[in-house]
Amino acid sequence: MAEVSGVDTLYLAPGSPWENGYVESFNSRLREEFLNRELFLHIDELRYVADRWRMDYNHYCPHSSLGYMAPAAYAVKFFGEGSAFLKAGRIRDLHPEN
């Protein structure tokens, strides 16, 4: 997918979270808003709830870094709905079911 979008890959040393602030911010949000608030009794329950959280995060939660748009809406606006980037699967589920 990196080739499709023209992105170069970069090796980050283990234990160096300051080198990738974007993913560290996401991981922090995932931990605070999801993992620390739930107790799962079965892996299928975890998968279902995680998928619902991901859909909410990507489709309904405005992000200040994206001009207070949800990531899926921003991706469509930025790349266009039929773009190779979106077709490559980078942004899944552009039209979520409620």
N, C-alpha and C positions, 0 to 999 in steps of 0.2 A: 504494500500500500504506500510505502514511503516513495517508491519510484513514481507511482501514479500522481502523487501530489507534489513531486519535486522537492521533497524534504530529505536532507542528509541525516544520517544516523550519527550519534555521538556516544561514546563510551563514558559512563559515569562510574567513578570508583565506589565500591560498596562503602556504606557508612558515611556518605557525603551528601546529606539531604539538601544542603544549600545550593548544590549544583543543579537541582531541578525543582524549583519552587512551585511550579504548576502542579506537578503530580503530588508533591507533598501537601499542598493546599487541599487537593481533592481527597487524599488519604485521610487528612485530619477531619474534613467534613464528613466523610464516610464513617469514620470511627465515632465522632461526636453525635451525629444525627441518626445513625443506624445501629452500628455494632454495640455501642455502650447502652442502648435503650431496649434491646431485645434479648429474650432468652428463647433459644430454639431447642425443641425436643426431638426434631427429626430433620434430616438433611433436605427433604422435599419442602418442608416449611421454610427453611432458610432460603432455598432457591426461589420459591414463590415470592417471599417478602423482599428479597434482594432485587428481583426483577421489577417489582412494583416501585421500590425506592429509586432504582435507576431510571424508570420511565418518568417518575415525578421530577427527579433531578434534571433530566435532559429535556423534558417537554413543558414543564409548568413552573419551574423555579427560575425566576429571573436572576441573571448573573451581572453584577456591576461591571465586570471587565468586558462584557458583550453589549454594553449600552442598555442594560436591564432587559435583555431579551433572553429567552431560554435557548440553550445550545442548539437544539434541533431547528428552531426557527432561524437562528443566526446562520447556521450552516446552509440552509436553503437560500437565504438572502445573499450570502457571500458567494457561494459556489453555484447556485442554481440547482433546482431539483433534479434535473437530468444529468448532472455533471459526473465525470468519471470518478471523481473523489468520493461522491456519495454512493455511486454504484459499486465501488470497491469494498463497501461495507464498513467504512470508517464511522459513519453515523448510521446507526440502525434504527429501524422503527420510526420513520419520519411521521407516520400517521398512526399514533397509538390508539388502541381501543380502550375505552373507559371501563 
